[in-house]
Amino acid sequence: MTVLRSITRLACAAGLTLAAALPAMADVPITYKDKGRALFQLDVPDFWNVRVGGERDLTAPGEDVTRNVPRLVGLTPEGADDVFVGFIVPRHLSTFEQGLAYMAEIGPHLVKDAQVASREERRIAGYPAMRLAGTGRRNGKNVQFTAVLIDMPGNRMAFSVAVLEAGFEPAVLDDINAIYDSFRAVR
């Protein structure tokens, strides 16, 4: 009996040591799909909520034109409604020129009275990207925004926007940057 107890204690100690040696997983990977085809993956930080909306046709209040809105992945920090990060992949976008026209079309629905303060070409996770940043209003509140187009393989463009209301918790910027750094197109 004492040998069995010793083996059991040794196995428990080894299990605890092994568990302590494993790295902690701090993010949850998600995959964006369109009609069953995976387009990109990204990591959602701990204590962030994910909301996914499927493709649908919407008519904005006060408008007569119905337009198609692709699947949306929306991310918000838990317990905070002053920060939003969203990703979509419109089927008709394959160039930056088309993407910028799309931004101009959809922008007023995301941020009112937008004033673009900077525009730059850059790379996000190794992919060519276009980034616009500025200020405006959303739901009657002052906001800062960053809109991003990411040129993915296969003639597809991912469109993302991060909107932060005045007074947001500055530490959230690290999480937002980590989300963009984790972006990986699926080939």
C-alpha positions as MATLAB code, in Angstrom:
seq = 'MTVLRSITRLACAAGLTLAAALPAMADVPITYKDKGRALFQLDVPDFWNVRVGGERDLTAPGEDVTRNVPRLVGLTPEGADDVFVGFIVPRHLSTFEQGLAYMAEIGPHLVKDAQVASREERRIAGYPAMRLAGTGRRNGKNVQFTAVLIDMPGNRMAFSVAVLEAGFEPAVLDDINAIYDSFRAVR';
ca = [
       0.000    0.000    0.000;
       2.800    2.451    0.770;
       4.337    1.821   -2.677;
       1.004    2.604   -4.336;
       0.683    5.821   -2.303;
       4.233    6.812   -3.232;
       3.533    6.190   -6.923;
       0.289    8.164   -6.686;
       2.041   11.084   -4.945;
       4.848   11.001   -7.508;
       2.355   10.989  -10.401;
       0.418   13.904   -8.861;
       3.610   15.883   -8.300;
       4.750   15.215  -11.875;
       1.350   16.298  -13.189;
       1.477   19.566  -11.248;
       5.016   20.248  -12.420;
       4.029   19.554  -16.021;
       0.997   21.822  -15.755;
       3.119   24.617  -14.315;
       5.601   24.265  -17.184;
       2.960   24.695  -19.908;
       2.496   28.260  -21.164;
      -0.795   29.902  -20.282;
      -3.111   30.419  -23.251;
      -4.166   34.069  -23.096;
      -6.158   34.372  -26.320;
      -8.903   32.512  -28.122;
      -8.484   32.035  -31.880;
     -11.493   32.603  -34.130;
     -11.882   32.017  -37.847;
     -13.882   34.242  -40.199;
     -15.654   32.213  -42.882;
     -17.607   33.205  -45.969;
     -19.875   30.539  -47.452;
     -17.923   27.835  -45.625;
     -14.491   29.040  -46.796;
     -12.086   30.250  -44.093;
     -10.706   33.698  -44.981;
      -8.777   34.799  -41.894;
      -8.076   34.045  -38.275;
      -7.384   36.292  -35.331;
      -6.992   35.994  -31.599;
      -9.512   37.445  -29.172;
      -7.900   38.672  -25.935;
      -9.100   37.416  -22.582;
     -12.103   39.288  -21.208;
     -13.323   40.434  -24.622;
     -16.741   39.564  -26.011;
     -17.298   38.336  -29.560;
     -20.501   39.022  -31.435;
     -21.034   37.555  -34.875;
     -23.701   38.650  -37.316;
     -24.375   36.776  -40.523;
     -24.794   38.250  -43.973;
     -27.998   40.256  -44.450;
     -29.610   43.076  -46.389;
     -30.206   46.264  -44.400;
     -31.766   49.640  -45.040;
     -30.343   52.446  -42.932;
     -32.872   54.646  -41.081;
     -34.031   57.457  -43.354;
     -32.784   55.768  -46.535;
     -34.573   53.896  -49.311;
     -31.567   51.913  -50.551;
     -31.070   48.409  -49.222;
     -27.530   47.136  -49.214;
     -25.865   43.865  -48.455;
     -23.856   43.698  -45.245;
     -21.412   40.787  -45.021;
     -20.779   38.650  -41.953;
     -19.550   40.865  -39.120;
     -17.255   39.861  -36.284;
     -17.540   42.471  -33.539;
     -15.272   42.584  -30.498;
     -15.757   44.577  -27.295;
     -13.961   44.515  -23.951;
     -16.022   42.859  -21.234;
     -18.000   45.418  -19.249;
     -17.111   48.317  -21.550;
     -19.421   49.718  -24.205;
     -17.077   52.533  -25.217;
     -14.821   50.410  -27.476;
     -15.712   48.421  -30.592;
     -13.517   46.549  -33.093;
     -15.198   44.989  -36.128;
     -14.124   42.947  -39.151;
     -15.936   42.188  -42.420;
     -14.899   40.903  -45.850;
     -17.118   42.409  -48.568;
     -17.160   40.125  -51.631;
     -16.807   42.928  -54.177;
     -13.578   44.409  -52.759;
     -10.269   43.319  -54.245;
      -8.231   46.561  -54.467;
      -7.401   49.470  -52.188;
      -9.208   51.807  -54.575;
     -12.425   49.790  -54.195;
     -11.834   49.551  -50.451;
     -11.443   53.309  -50.042;
     -14.668   53.866  -52.014;
     -16.377   51.337  -49.717;
     -15.037   53.177  -46.661;
     -16.475   56.441  -47.991;
     -19.836   54.721  -48.508;
     -20.047   52.886  -45.188;
     -18.173   55.430  -43.060;
     -21.131   57.704  -42.288;
     -23.017   54.684  -40.890;
     -20.154   53.970  -38.486;
     -19.005   57.464  -37.502;
     -20.829   60.752  -38.057;
     -18.984   63.951  -38.945;
     -15.762   61.984  -39.502;
     -12.558   63.982  -39.856;
      -9.670   61.889  -41.179;
      -6.461   63.036  -39.497;
      -4.039   60.550  -41.033;
      -3.837   58.067  -43.868;
      -0.957   55.679  -44.338;
       0.078   52.541  -46.116;
       1.457   49.904  -43.793;
       1.600   46.178  -43.196;
      -0.623   44.279  -40.810;
       0.647   40.808  -39.963;
       2.757   40.946  -43.132;
      -0.090   41.913  -45.498;
      -0.289   45.250  -47.329;
      -2.767   47.503  -45.556;
      -4.214   51.007  -45.693;
      -4.986   52.741  -42.399;
      -7.099   55.858  -41.867;
      -7.459   57.424  -38.425;
      -9.508   60.326  -37.200;
     -12.305   61.616  -35.019;
     -16.046   61.983  -35.226;
     -19.258   61.220  -33.370;
     -21.132   58.006  -32.729;
     -24.384   57.735  -30.812;
     -23.990   61.412  -29.899;
     -20.540   60.898  -28.322;
     -17.073   62.019  -29.443;
     -14.996   59.125  -30.779;
     -11.614   58.301  -32.229;
     -11.543   55.741  -35.020;
      -9.118   53.708  -37.051;
     -10.345   52.134  -40.284;
      -8.159   49.498  -41.925;
      -8.158   47.685  -45.257;
      -6.049   44.521  -45.378;
      -5.104   43.055  -48.767;
      -5.495   39.300  -48.382;
      -4.512   36.571  -50.850;
      -7.156   35.557  -53.391;
      -8.223   39.081  -54.377;
     -10.055   39.723  -51.104;
      -9.899   42.726  -48.799;
     -10.710   42.618  -45.105;
     -12.202   45.831  -43.720;
     -11.894   46.622  -40.049;
     -12.770   49.552  -37.843;
     -11.878   50.319  -34.237;
     -14.040   52.978  -32.578;
     -13.173   54.362  -29.147;
     -15.368   56.816  -27.259;
     -13.797   59.708  -25.371;
     -12.731   58.506  -21.920;
     -11.920   54.908  -22.915;
      -9.450   52.951  -20.785;
      -6.016   53.482  -22.453;
      -4.855   49.935  -21.595;
      -7.372   48.647  -24.164;
      -5.049   49.876  -26.930;
      -2.619   47.034  -26.169;
      -5.421   44.520  -26.704;
      -6.515   46.180  -29.944;
      -2.963   46.141  -31.288;
      -2.657   42.475  -30.282;
      -5.856   41.690  -32.218;
      -4.439   43.263  -35.376;
      -1.033   41.626  -34.826;
      -2.723   38.216  -34.618;
      -4.533   38.633  -37.966;
      -3.653   35.788  -40.377;
      -5.219   35.242  -43.787;
      -6.110   31.623  -44.510;
      -4.875   30.584  -47.927;
];
